[in-house]
């Protein structure tokens, strides 16, 4: 019997042309195929026997046995191959390839009867070289189909779970990850900015989806999806996995920062403390997995005013006005808290808005004799940009975008989250880009 480690190589071992020329009379090699498929590929032995039998019959019918009906049987225990030609028993032969005279039939089987069918055993080696090569191709195709079906069956219930694998190679901006039973794709769009993995490194990802392609099912991974953080929290924090602590909301900018709002179903359990862990051990473990991405864990409140105050700490929101109908909150912060509330490139304000599901209008606390002057100067600064009206400039200043340089890293979605329409957001960013290009 040939060793199993020769099996996967298509040009040698159990799938070599030489093997298929000789395997018709070598039951041990067929048994090796069956055992390998069952143990290593997870393909049922009966399914594989059916595939091999059909492939041999189909291939032989195109070779020296063209026009004849064959019967092929494989013993699942020994791998023994038995082949027969099915011949109609007649008293006058018109086609010797499909018929046999009654007298000759009785020499083979004394119970043969006129009008019946005789199974005439043949040496499998006589099926021919062409039949063997064609059978090889057909069996390989069937094996690939089995593997595609198995991949879908093995992973369909794991969508949304964290999986671990080894980076095999890079294809343009994508990574091919070996999960053990199958290869998966980590597309460039689902990678975290700044992360770089070399072949051979171990990586953990979220199994995002299984996409059906012309090549069969393809496993799609992600490290940028917010659910990746959620699943890591569930794996690291026992209280989340058992349902004591609940993640009520999560907002993420991959590679930079994540805000998580948690609540406890048990008054004796501090939800934030449970997630952070002793001396921050739990959250540090997740931060290391994410390559240093900052994680803010806060207590969840149903009241939007309380939730805003919790999410903006250490900044303190003042003069909060809530527009329930439009899901909008306007508030002020003092001068020293403004940069904290808005965050670098508006990041803290955007994440807080997504976490709460409310649009936020942030402005500096009104100070007699100074605020309006500074506001006017900020609006005047934005008016340097051709195409930005006073009305747009006023609204941009209200959300903390007080100068052309403040737009660095701002995207269309950020402006939409701050209350601008898609059309307004596109116009603003186009005008800012044109302004910077002329500087």
RODO-2510 file (C-alpha; in nm, 4 decimals, decimal comma):
residues 439
     n   res          X          Y          Z
     1     x     0,0000     0,0000     0,0000
     2     x     0,1358     0,3447    -0,0889
     3     x     0,1862     0,5894     0,2006
     4     x    -0,0842     0,8492     0,2515
     5     x     0,1589     1,1413     0,2315
     6     x     0,1996     1,0814    -0,1414
     7     x    -0,1715     1,1233    -0,2029
     8     x    -0,2181     1,5014    -0,2354
     9     x     0,0417     1,5397    -0,5122
    10     x    -0,1534     1,5237    -0,8354
    11     x     0,1429     1,4229    -1,0508
    12     x     0,2736     1,1432    -0,8285
    13     x     0,1667     0,8891    -0,5682
    14     x    -0,1905     0,7701    -0,5571
    15     x    -0,3070     1,0232    -0,8176
    16     x    -0,0252     0,9635    -1,0657
    17     x    -0,1087     0,8360    -1,4157
    18     x     0,0938     0,5201    -1,3383
    19     x    -0,1247     0,4492    -1,0387
    20     x    -0,4423     0,4776    -1,2435
    21     x    -0,3037     0,2509    -1,5126
    22     x    -0,2348    -0,0210    -1,2571
    23     x    -0,4931     0,0361    -0,9897
    24     x    -0,7655    -0,1555    -1,1740
    25     x    -0,6057    -0,4775    -1,0481
    26     x    -0,4554    -0,3425    -0,7247
    27     x    -0,7199    -0,3373    -0,4552
    28     x    -0,4771    -0,2107    -0,1905
    29     x    -0,4328     0,1196    -0,3763
    30     x    -0,8083     0,1708    -0,4052
    31     x    -0,8349     0,1019    -0,0335
    32     x    -0,5668     0,3683     0,0234
    33     x    -0,7756     0,6193    -0,1713
    34     x    -1,0842     0,5373     0,0347
    35     x    -0,9007     0,5529     0,3669
    36     x    -0,7248     0,8787     0,2827
    37     x    -1,0462     1,0471     0,1720
    38     x    -1,2301     0,9301     0,4810
    39     x    -0,9634     1,0249     0,7365
    40     x    -0,7975     1,3304     0,5851
    41     x    -1,0727     1,4849     0,3735
    42     x    -1,3813     1,3760     0,5664
    43     x    -1,5460     1,2244     0,2579
    44     x    -1,7744     0,9296     0,3284
    45     x    -1,6408     0,5974     0,1961
    46     x    -1,9683     0,5044     0,0233
    47     x    -1,9765     0,8404    -0,1548
    48     x    -1,6210     0,7923    -0,2745
    49     x    -1,6930     0,4377    -0,3954
    50     x    -1,9872     0,5699    -0,5940
    51     x    -1,7686     0,8426    -0,7462
    52     x    -1,4888     0,6014    -0,8427
    53     x    -1,7311     0,3455    -0,9889
    54     x    -1,9129     0,6069    -1,1956
    55     x    -1,5841     0,7590    -1,3132
    56     x    -1,4493     0,4203    -1,4265
    57     x    -1,7697     0,3307    -1,6115
    58     x    -1,7907     0,6699    -1,7801
    59     x    -1,4235     0,6632    -1,8766
    60     x    -1,4282     0,3066    -2,0069
    61     x    -1,7366     0,3786    -2,2163
    62     x    -1,5311     0,6409    -2,4031
    63     x    -1,2369     0,4045    -2,4639
    64     x    -1,2004     0,0472    -2,5791
    65     x    -1,5358    -0,0451    -2,4268
    66     x    -1,7316     0,2176    -2,6159
    67     x    -2,0884     0,1072    -2,6756
    68     x    -2,0869    -0,1516    -2,3978
    69     x    -2,2701    -0,1319    -2,0687
    70     x    -2,0421    -0,1943    -1,7732
    71     x    -2,1013    -0,2863    -1,4144
    72     x    -1,8317    -0,1835    -1,1652
    73     x    -1,8315    -0,2836    -0,7992
    74     x    -1,5801    -0,1955    -0,5262
    75     x    -1,5609    -0,3794    -0,1944
    76     x    -1,5596    -0,1075     0,0768
    77     x    -1,3585    -0,3280     0,3156
    78     x    -1,0865    -0,4609     0,0853
    79     x    -1,0941    -0,2159    -0,2047
    80     x    -1,1369    -0,5081    -0,4437
    81     x    -1,2532    -0,3986    -0,7888
    82     x    -1,4867    -0,6220    -0,9925
    83     x    -1,5877    -0,5296    -1,3475
    84     x    -1,8400    -0,6960    -1,5777
    85     x    -1,9881    -0,6355    -1,9211
    86     x    -2,3667    -0,6583    -1,9352
    87     x    -2,4760    -0,8593    -2,2433
    88     x    -2,8251    -0,9378    -2,3684
    89     x    -2,8763    -1,3157    -2,4133
    90     x    -3,0111    -1,3853    -2,7664
    91     x    -3,0335    -1,6741    -3,0174
    92     x    -2,9252    -1,4546    -3,3109
    93     x    -2,6501    -1,1950    -3,2637
    94     x    -2,6765    -0,8595    -3,4410
    95     x    -2,4322    -0,6632    -3,2215
    96     x    -2,1544    -0,8703    -3,0603
    97     x    -2,0583    -0,5783    -2,8343
    98     x    -2,3907    -0,5806    -2,6517
    99     x    -2,5217    -0,9329    -2,7165
   100     x    -2,4157    -1,2928    -2,6522
   101     x    -2,5512    -1,6179    -2,7950
   102     x    -2,7459    -1,8371    -2,5548
   103     x    -2,5041    -2,1278    -2,5976
   104     x    -2,1976    -1,9214    -2,5084
   105     x    -2,3883    -1,7624    -2,2221
   106     x    -2,4546    -2,1086    -2,0713
   107     x    -2,0839    -2,1848    -2,0823
   108     x    -2,0295    -1,8844    -1,8546
   109     x    -2,3447    -1,9232    -1,6464
   110     x    -2,5414    -2,2455    -1,6761
   111     x    -2,8488    -2,0688    -1,5391
   112     x    -2,8500    -1,8204    -1,8276
   113     x    -3,1856    -1,7854    -2,0048
   114     x    -3,2858    -1,6457    -2,3412
   115     x    -3,3929    -1,2802    -2,3087
   116     x    -3,1976    -1,2340    -1,9887
   117     x    -2,8811    -1,0345    -1,9140
   118     x    -2,5431    -1,1940    -1,8565
   119     x    -2,2777    -1,0326    -1,6390
   120     x    -1,9541    -1,1327    -1,8104
   121     x    -1,6565    -1,0715    -1,5786
   122     x    -1,3600    -0,8908    -1,7333
   123     x    -1,0106    -0,8145    -1,6160
   124     x    -1,0170    -0,4463    -1,5016
   125     x    -0,6737    -0,4014    -1,6621
   126     x    -0,8414    -0,4402    -2,0052
   127     x    -1,0394    -0,1204    -1,9507
   128     x    -0,7425     0,0571    -2,1026
   129     x    -0,5010     0,3422    -2,0465
   130     x    -0,7375     0,6107    -2,1797
   131     x    -1,0072     0,4913    -1,9429
   132     x    -0,7631     0,5077    -1,6511
   133     x    -0,6542     0,8635    -1,7319
   134     x    -1,0110     0,9829    -1,7855
   135     x    -1,1163     0,8155    -1,4614
   136     x    -0,8356     0,9979    -1,2811
   137     x    -0,9642     1,3348    -1,4006
   138     x    -1,3246     1,2503    -1,3178
   139     x    -1,2328     1,1285    -0,9692
   140     x    -1,0296     1,4427    -0,9001
   141     x    -1,3216     1,6578    -1,0079
   142     x    -1,5521     1,4621    -0,7805
   143     x    -1,3048     1,4951    -0,4932
   144     x    -1,2960     1,8738    -0,5380
   145     x    -1,6757     1,8841    -0,5385
   146     x    -1,6875     1,6785    -0,2194
   147     x    -1,4355     1,9127    -0,0584
   148     x    -1,6357     2,2217    -0,1573
   149     x    -1,9508     2,0760    -0,0037
   150     x    -1,7585     1,9747     0,3078
   151     x    -1,6111     2,3234     0,3507
   152     x    -1,9586     2,4776     0,3482
   153     x    -2,0971     2,2128     0,5872
   154     x    -1,7992     2,2431     0,8230
   155     x    -1,8075     2,6223     0,8504
   156     x    -2,1682     2,7309     0,7893
   157     x    -2,2433     2,7187     1,1644
   158     x    -1,9233     2,9085     1,2508
   159     x    -2,0107     3,2335     1,0729
   160     x    -1,9648     3,5119     1,3268
   161     x    -1,7120     3,3147     1,5348
   162     x    -1,3425     3,3816     1,5879
   163     x    -1,1188     3,1380     1,3993
   164     x    -0,7439     3,0871     1,4133
   165     x    -0,5108     3,0076     1,1263
   166     x    -0,1682     3,0536     0,9723
   167     x    -0,0853     3,3077     0,7017
   168     x     0,0131     3,1143     0,3889
   169     x     0,0670     3,3797     0,1247
   170     x    -0,0207     3,7273     0,0069
   171     x    -0,2222     3,7918    -0,3077
   172     x    -0,2012     4,1629    -0,3868
   173     x    -0,3539     4,3280    -0,0792
   174     x    -0,5297     4,0104     0,0419
   175     x    -0,4018     3,7369     0,2728
   176     x    -0,4649     3,3641     0,2296
   177     x    -0,5119     3,1994     0,5702
   178     x    -0,4841     2,8253     0,6357
   179     x    -0,7518     2,7281     0,8883
   180     x    -0,6479     2,3633     0,8926
   181     x    -0,9450     2,2125     0,7091
   182     x    -0,9633     2,4838     0,4452
   183     x    -0,8070     2,8046     0,3203
   184     x    -0,9787     3,1376     0,3818
   185     x    -0,9434     3,4899     0,2441
   186     x    -0,8714     3,8014     0,4503
   187     x    -0,9502     4,0784     0,1976
   188     x    -0,7623     4,4057     0,2104
   189     x    -1,0854     4,5864     0,2979
   190     x    -1,1239     4,3720     0,6115
   191     x    -0,7667     4,4226     0,7357
   192     x    -0,6793     4,6748     1,0050
   193     x    -0,4740     4,9700     0,8880
   194     x    -0,1134     4,9340     1,0006
   195     x    -0,1247     4,5574     1,0618
   196     x     0,1108     4,3426     0,8593
   197     x     0,1418     3,9641     0,8735
   198     x     0,4126     3,7533     0,7134
   199     x     0,3715     3,3948     0,5864
   200     x     0,3947     3,1498     0,8737
   201     x     0,2483     3,3837     1,1371
   202     x    -0,0578     3,2784     1,3358
   203     x    -0,3585     3,5070     1,3125
   204     x    -0,7069     3,5267     1,4639
   205     x    -0,9983     3,6631     1,2630
   206     x    -1,3755     3,6771     1,2516
   207     x    -1,5371     3,4357     1,0052
   208     x    -1,7460     3,7027     0,8385
   209     x    -1,9230     3,5113     0,5602
   210     x    -1,9139     3,2230     0,3142
   211     x    -1,9423     3,3533    -0,0403
   212     x    -2,0387     3,1258    -0,3291
   213     x    -1,7994     3,1770    -0,6211
   214     x    -1,7251     2,9984    -0,9491
   215     x    -1,4536     2,8080    -0,7619
   216     x    -1,6953     2,7005    -0,4890
   217     x    -1,7578     2,8370    -0,1398
   218     x    -1,4998     3,0926    -0,0221
   219     x    -1,4461     3,1698     0,3471
   220     x    -1,4230     3,5457     0,4084
   221     x    -1,2434     3,6672     0,7206
   222     x    -1,2306     4,0062     0,8918
   223     x    -1,0272     4,1811     1,1609
   224     x    -1,1859     4,5210     1,1002
   225     x    -1,5517     4,4345     1,1638
   226     x    -1,6970     4,5585     1,4976
   227     x    -1,8265     4,2082     1,5682
   228     x    -1,4651     4,0877     1,5936
   229     x    -1,4275     4,2984     1,9103
   230     x    -1,7592     4,1703     2,0426
   231     x    -1,6565     3,8068     1,9938
   232     x    -1,3138     3,8675     2,1542
   233     x    -1,4890     4,0185     2,4551
   234     x    -1,7176     3,7175     2,4794
   235     x    -1,4164     3,4835     2,4700
   236     x    -1,2137     3,6818     2,7246
   237     x    -1,4839     3,7913     2,9708
   238     x    -1,6674     3,5050     3,1422
   239     x    -1,9469     3,7330     3,2596
   240     x    -2,0281     3,8244     2,8981
   241     x    -2,0215     3,4648     2,7736
   242     x    -2,2596     3,3520     3,0522
   243     x    -2,4953     3,6467     2,9975
   244     x    -2,4362     3,8283     3,3290
   245     x    -2,2846     4,1284     3,1494
   246     x    -2,4324     4,2480     2,8196
   247     x    -2,2684     4,4555     2,5484
   248     x    -2,5405     4,7099     2,4751
   249     x    -2,3586     4,9108     2,2082
   250     x    -2,0240     4,9161     2,0296
   251     x    -1,8587     5,1636     1,7937
   252     x    -1,5215     5,1113     1,6298
   253     x    -1,2636     5,2775     1,4094
   254     x    -1,0370     4,9786     1,3305
   255     x    -0,6781     5,0216     1,4361
   256     x    -0,7463     5,3377     1,6340
   257     x    -1,0183     5,3216     1,8954
   258     x    -1,3274     5,1323     2,0097
   259     x    -1,5997     5,2398     2,2521
   260     x    -1,8093     4,9732     2,4243
   261     x    -2,1140     5,0314     2,6445
   262     x    -2,1936     4,7478     2,8863
   263     x    -2,4634     4,6735     3,1420
   264     x    -2,5077     4,4095     3,4121
   265     x    -2,8076     4,1882     3,4790
   266     x    -2,6799     4,1276     3,8310
   267     x    -2,6637     4,4307     4,0611
   268     x    -2,3713     4,2721     4,2450
   269     x    -2,1575     4,2643     3,9296
   270     x    -1,9811     4,5770     3,8072
   271     x    -1,9998     4,5484     3,4256
   272     x    -1,7031     4,7761     3,3569
   273     x    -1,4850     4,6096     3,6194
   274     x    -1,5718     4,2630     3,4868
   275     x    -1,4650     4,3623     3,1347
   276     x    -1,1473     4,5409     3,2418
   277     x    -1,0381     4,2604     3,4747
   278     x    -0,7915     4,2633     3,7632
   279     x    -0,5324     4,5328     3,6897
   280     x    -0,6755     4,5579     3,3399
   281     x    -0,5686     4,2030     3,2481
   282     x    -0,8725     4,1193     3,0366
   283     x    -0,8866     4,4340     2,8300
   284     x    -0,5070     4,4362     2,7898
   285     x    -0,5253     4,0901     2,6377
   286     x    -0,7688     4,2167     2,3744
   287     x    -0,5643     4,5314     2,3131
   288     x    -0,2584     4,3142     2,2435
   289     x    -0,4598     4,1021     2,0002
   290     x    -0,5628     4,4236     1,8209
   291     x    -0,2089     4,5584     1,7984
   292     x    -0,2577     4,8399     2,0485
   293     x    -0,6021     4,9657     1,9436
   294     x    -0,7466     5,1701     2,2314
   295     x    -1,0611     5,0353     2,3976
   296     x    -1,2916     5,2517     2,6120
   297     x    -1,5376     5,0509     2,8221
   298     x    -1,8180     5,2507     2,9792
   299     x    -2,1382     5,1831     3,1686
   300     x    -2,4557     5,1933     2,9601
   301     x    -2,7468     5,4223     3,0513
   302     x    -3,0895     5,4312     2,8907
   303     x    -3,1147     5,8066     2,9507
   304     x    -2,9310     5,9838     2,6632
   305     x    -2,8166     6,2679     2,8888
   306     x    -2,6518     6,0292     3,1355
   307     x    -2,5109     5,8221     2,8512
   308     x    -2,3582     6,1323     2,6926
   309     x    -2,1928     6,2340     3,0198
   310     x    -2,0500     5,8816     3,0643
   311     x    -1,9255     5,8525     2,7058
   312     x    -1,7471     6,1901     2,7049
   313     x    -1,5563     6,1494     3,0325
   314     x    -1,3378     6,3247     3,1394
   315     x    -1,4987     6,6034     2,9335
   316     x    -1,8169     6,7414     3,0905
   317     x    -2,1127     6,8309     2,8641
   318     x    -2,2886     7,1563     2,9589
   319     x    -2,6240     7,3084     2,8657
   320     x    -2,7437     6,9850     2,7057
   321     x    -3,0456     7,0177     2,4747
   322     x    -3,2092     6,6954     2,3494
   323     x    -3,4147     6,6780     2,0296
   324     x    -3,5990     6,3470     2,0707
   325     x    -3,7797     6,3745     1,7398
   326     x    -3,4636     6,4064     1,5317
   327     x    -3,2407     6,2013     1,7649
   328     x    -3,0095     6,4978     1,8035
   329     x    -2,8232     6,6405     2,1031
   330     x    -2,6747     6,9877     2,1260
   331     x    -2,4376     7,0630     2,4110
   332     x    -2,1463     7,2808     2,5093
   333     x    -1,8128     7,2101     2,6733
   334     x    -1,5700     7,4510     2,8333
   335     x    -1,2545     7,5578     2,6598
   336     x    -1,0222     7,2996     2,8216
   337     x    -1,2631     7,0107     2,7444
   338     x    -1,3318     7,0922     2,3800
   339     x    -1,0345     6,9041     2,2371
   340     x    -1,1110     6,6031     2,4603
   341     x    -1,4791     6,5927     2,3614
   342     x    -1,4047     6,6204     1,9903
   343     x    -1,0931     6,4027     1,9961
   344     x    -0,8165     6,3761     1,7417
   345     x    -0,9638     6,4507     1,3986
   346     x    -1,3118     6,4360     1,5512
   347     x    -1,2705     6,0687     1,6430
   348     x    -1,4167     6,0816     1,9962
   349     x    -1,7226     6,2748     1,8823
   350     x    -1,7852     6,0339     1,5928
   351     x    -1,7525     5,7238     1,8083
   352     x    -1,9780     5,8690     2,0785
   353     x    -2,2384     5,9545     1,8160
   354     x    -2,2317     5,6007     1,6716
   355     x    -2,2341     5,4426     2,0170
   356     x    -2,5437     5,6354     2,1233
   357     x    -2,7197     5,6416     1,7893
   358     x    -2,7696     6,0193     1,8220
   359     x    -2,6292     6,3080     1,6209
   360     x    -2,4155     6,5386     1,8314
   361     x    -2,3741     6,9157     1,7938
   362     x    -2,0776     7,0282     2,0032
   363     x    -1,9903     7,3888     2,0717
   364     x    -1,7714     7,5749     2,3144
   365     x    -1,9310     7,7138     2,6273
   366     x    -2,0522     8,0674     2,5667
   367     x    -1,8331     8,3149     2,7490
   368     x    -1,9335     8,6804     2,7632
   369     x    -1,7196     8,9044     2,5465
   370     x    -1,5264     8,6252     2,3751
   371     x    -1,7188     8,3278     2,2384
   372     x    -1,8981     8,5025     1,9568
   373     x    -1,5770     8,6717     1,8424
   374     x    -1,3924     8,3387     1,8294
   375     x    -1,6842     8,1777     1,6501
   376     x    -1,6866     8,4541     1,3914
   377     x    -1,3133     8,4116     1,3372
   378     x    -1,3571     8,0366     1,2875
   379     x    -1,6363     8,0937     1,0361
   380     x    -1,4233     8,3509     0,8580
   381     x    -1,1407     8,0957     0,8415
   382     x    -1,3680     7,8446     0,6739
   383     x    -1,4899     8,1116     0,4348
   384     x    -1,1391     8,1100     0,2870
   385     x    -1,2487     7,7920     0,1140
   386     x    -1,4263     7,8849    -0,2107
   387     x    -1,7732     7,7346    -0,2267
   388     x    -1,8309     7,7098     0,1533
   389     x    -2,1272     7,9298     0,2379
   390     x    -2,1759     8,1130     0,5699
   391     x    -2,4515     7,8684     0,6600
   392     x    -2,2286     7,5630     0,5993
   393     x    -1,9353     7,7288     0,7781
   394     x    -2,1548     7,7990     1,0807
   395     x    -2,2668     7,4349     1,0993
   396     x    -1,9112     7,3057     1,0529
   397     x    -1,7848     7,5202     1,3408
   398     x    -2,0699     7,3849     1,5564
   399     x    -1,9354     7,0286     1,5169
   400     x    -1,5754     7,1283     1,5884
   401     x    -1,4422     7,1682     1,2328
   402     x    -1,3071     7,5173     1,2855
   403     x    -1,0357     7,5408     1,0193
   404     x    -0,9338     7,3838     0,6845
   405     x    -0,6688     7,1736     0,8653
   406     x    -0,9359     7,0178     1,0898
   407     x    -1,0652     6,8140     0,7933
   408     x    -0,7636     6,5812     0,7917
   409     x    -0,8958     6,2253     0,8072
   410     x    -1,2625     6,3358     0,7919
   411     x    -1,4759     6,1235     0,5573
   412     x    -1,8188     6,1663     0,4002
   413     x    -1,9775     5,9325     0,6573
   414     x    -1,8379     6,1465     0,9415
   415     x    -2,0094     6,4582     0,8090
   416     x    -2,3342     6,2680     0,7494
   417     x    -2,3199     6,1460     1,1108
   418     x    -2,2867     6,5107     1,2158
   419     x    -2,6090     6,6101     1,0402
   420     x    -2,5037     6,6994     0,6875
   421     x    -2,6695     6,5462     0,3820
   422     x    -2,4701     6,3243     0,1453
   423     x    -2,4721     6,6018    -0,1139
   424     x    -2,3518     6,8632     0,1370
   425     x    -2,0795     6,6309     0,2672
   426     x    -1,9475     6,5591    -0,0821
   427     x    -1,9455     6,9304    -0,1744
   428     x    -1,7619     7,0252     0,1484
   429     x    -1,4891     6,7622     0,1135
   430     x    -1,4416     6,8423    -0,2577
   431     x    -1,4010     7,2145    -0,1855
   432     x    -1,1599     7,1475     0,1047
   433     x    -0,9513     6,9157    -0,1152
   434     x    -0,9360     7,1782    -0,3929
   435     x    -0,8353     7,4422    -0,1375
   436     x    -0,5475     7,2338    -0,0006
   437     x    -0,4226     7,1436    -0,3499
   438     x    -0,3818     7,5140    -0,4322
   439     x    -0,1863     7,5967    -0,1177
***
